[in-house]
Amino acid sequence: MRGAVDRERYYVGLTADVTERLATHNGGGSVHTASLRPWQLVVCVEFARESSAIAFEKYLKSGSGRAFAKRHFI
């Protein structure tokens, strides 16, 4: 997700329900993202296995993963 006001702010997370999670963030339900509302969905990647999703999330939060996301998703 990308902050609509501060378009340089991004959030990477894991969820089973993207629509509900976006609504939670935009409704102020997350302490870590409430001050940066509203959020816009930029990209959603689905995995068959939860372990693969967790590994990809961890990668995207690393230095090389942030560079990858900037090149391919933003």
Backbone bond lengths (Angstrom), bond angles and torsions (degrees), N, CA, C in turn:
res aa  C-N    CA-C-N  psi(-1)  N-CA   C-N-CA  omega(-1)  CA-C   N-CA-C  phi
1 M - - - 1.434 - - 1.519 107.94 -
2 R 1.312 114.63 152.33 1.464 120.44 177.94 1.520 107.77 -123.75
3 G 1.319 115.34 141.74 1.453 119.93 175.94 1.519 109.99 -67.40
4 A 1.324 117.92 132.47 1.461 121.24 -179.08 1.525 111.32 -74.44
5 V 1.321 117.31 -31.76 1.461 121.31 179.83 1.523 110.05 -83.30
6 D 1.309 117.03 -53.72 1.468 122.42 176.98 1.525 107.28 -103.61
7 R 1.330 115.77 93.44 1.464 121.33 -172.86 1.526 113.16 -71.84
8 E 1.320 117.36 -1.36 1.465 121.11 175.33 1.530 111.50 -92.65
9 R 1.320 117.36 -4.04 1.468 121.86 -179.34 1.524 109.53 -97.98
10 Y 1.329 114.64 129.57 1.463 120.91 -178.52 1.513 110.05 -127.75
11 Y 1.327 114.43 154.62 1.456 121.34 176.95 1.520 108.01 -130.06
12 V 1.312 116.86 130.65 1.463 123.10 176.16 1.516 106.70 -116.98
13 G 1.318 116.09 128.56 1.455 118.64 -179.23 1.510 112.26 -153.59
14 L 1.301 114.85 174.83 1.456 123.40 -176.33 1.520 108.52 -121.18
15 T 1.336 117.21 131.27 1.459 121.10 178.92 1.522 110.21 -155.07
16 A 1.312 115.70 157.97 1.465 120.99 174.56 1.525 110.77 -92.43
17 D 1.346 117.68 -15.25 1.464 122.07 -177.89 1.530 109.07 -136.32
18 V 1.315 116.25 97.59 1.469 122.08 -175.05 1.526 111.43 -63.29
19 T 1.316 117.30 -44.28 1.465 121.12 -178.51 1.525 111.22 -60.30
20 E 1.316 116.03 -45.24 1.468 120.61 179.18 1.529 111.33 -65.60
21 R 1.317 117.34 -41.00 1.470 121.03 -178.45 1.526 110.99 -65.84
22 L 1.333 117.35 -41.48 1.463 120.97 177.70 1.529 109.80 -62.84
23 A 1.326 117.01 -42.56 1.467 121.00 178.26 1.531 110.86 -62.75
24 T 1.322 117.02 -39.02 1.467 121.13 177.92 1.522 110.65 -62.09
25 H 1.326 116.85 -46.53 1.469 120.58 179.49 1.524 110.79 -64.14
26 N 1.320 117.53 -44.02 1.462 120.49 -178.54 1.521 112.66 -73.78
27 G 1.325 117.23 -19.87 1.457 121.37 177.46 1.519 113.28 -89.03
28 G 1.329 117.04 0.79 1.459 121.10 178.89 1.517 113.53 84.21
29 G 1.331 117.32 14.82 1.453 121.62 -177.12 1.514 115.51 -76.03
30 S 1.314 117.16 -7.22 1.462 121.29 178.12 1.525 109.10 -117.95
31 V 1.307 116.45 120.38 1.466 122.00 -178.53 1.528 111.09 -58.11
32 H 1.322 116.91 -36.66 1.463 121.26 -174.12 1.523 113.55 -74.92
33 T 1.320 118.43 -21.21 1.465 120.14 -176.15 1.526 113.50 -119.59
34 A 1.315 118.60 -4.72 1.467 121.94 -174.24 1.527 112.77 -59.61
35 S 1.312 117.83 -38.86 1.469 120.34 -176.37 1.523 112.71 -75.11
36 L 1.309 117.54 -9.23 1.470 121.33 -177.01 1.527 112.32 -108.37
37 R 1.314 117.64 13.48 1.463 122.24 -178.66 1.512 111.46 -67.39
38 P 1.315 118.15 156.55 1.458 128.80 -4.62 1.529 111.68 -82.07
39 W 1.322 115.06 159.66 1.461 122.90 178.39 1.520 109.55 -107.91
40 Q 1.335 115.90 147.91 1.465 121.84 176.13 1.518 108.35 -121.11
41 L 1.319 115.97 140.07 1.453 120.44 176.62 1.523 108.82 -75.69
42 V 1.321 116.63 125.47 1.465 122.10 179.69 1.519 110.22 -101.26
43 V 1.313 115.84 -47.19 1.465 119.94 -178.70 1.524 108.88 -150.11
44 C 1.318 114.76 148.36 1.463 121.39 177.25 1.523 106.95 -134.93
45 V 1.314 116.23 124.48 1.463 121.60 179.98 1.522 107.70 -116.72
46 E 1.321 115.99 129.23 1.462 121.47 -179.11 1.518 110.72 -106.34
47 F 1.316 115.94 142.15 1.466 121.93 179.13 1.519 109.69 -124.98
48 A 1.318 116.18 148.08 1.466 121.22 178.11 1.526 110.96 -72.82
49 R 1.331 116.41 -31.70 1.468 120.80 -178.25 1.521 110.07 -118.05
50 E 1.314 115.91 137.18 1.462 120.83 179.18 1.523 111.24 -61.32
51 S 1.318 117.74 -35.88 1.467 120.69 -179.33 1.528 111.21 -62.17
52 S 1.324 117.14 -35.26 1.471 120.86 177.37 1.521 110.56 -68.65
53 A 1.326 116.87 -40.12 1.464 121.24 178.55 1.526 111.01 -63.94
54 I 1.318 116.69 -42.06 1.468 121.27 179.11 1.524 110.71 -63.90
55 A 1.317 116.92 -42.81 1.470 120.95 179.20 1.524 110.81 -64.12
56 F 1.341 117.90 -40.53 1.467 121.00 -179.66 1.527 110.59 -69.05
57 E 1.330 117.19 -39.73 1.463 120.47 176.60 1.529 110.11 -60.39
58 K 1.317 116.57 -45.53 1.467 121.17 178.68 1.529 110.41 -59.87
59 Y 1.325 116.91 -42.71 1.466 121.39 178.07 1.530 110.78 -61.85
60 L 1.338 117.33 -46.54 1.463 120.30 -178.29 1.523 112.62 -62.59
61 K 1.318 117.42 -22.59 1.465 121.29 178.95 1.526 112.50 -89.51
62 S 1.332 116.46 -0.10 1.469 121.17 176.78 1.528 108.78 -90.70
63 G 1.308 116.83 169.47 1.465 121.04 179.09 1.516 112.82 -59.15
64 S 1.322 117.35 -49.05 1.465 119.88 -179.69 1.523 111.03 -69.35
65 G 1.325 117.16 -31.26 1.463 120.80 177.24 1.517 112.07 -67.91
66 R 1.338 117.07 -38.96 1.470 120.08 176.35 1.520 110.35 -64.23
67 A 1.326 117.32 -39.49 1.466 120.86 177.18 1.530 110.20 -64.61
68 F 1.333 117.21 -41.71 1.462 122.05 177.36 1.528 110.32 -59.46
69 A 1.328 116.94 -47.89 1.462 121.50 -179.11 1.526 111.01 -61.95
70 K 1.305 116.72 -40.78 1.467 120.48 179.90 1.526 110.99 -63.82
71 R 1.340 116.63 -40.21 1.467 120.65 179.34 1.525 112.81 -71.11
72 H 1.316 117.36 -38.42 1.458 120.05 -169.38 1.525 115.90 -106.66
73 F 1.312 118.62 -22.59 1.459 120.32 -174.05 1.520 114.41 -112.80
74 I 1.311 117.66 -23.17 1.465 120.23 -171.94 1.513 110.94 -104.56
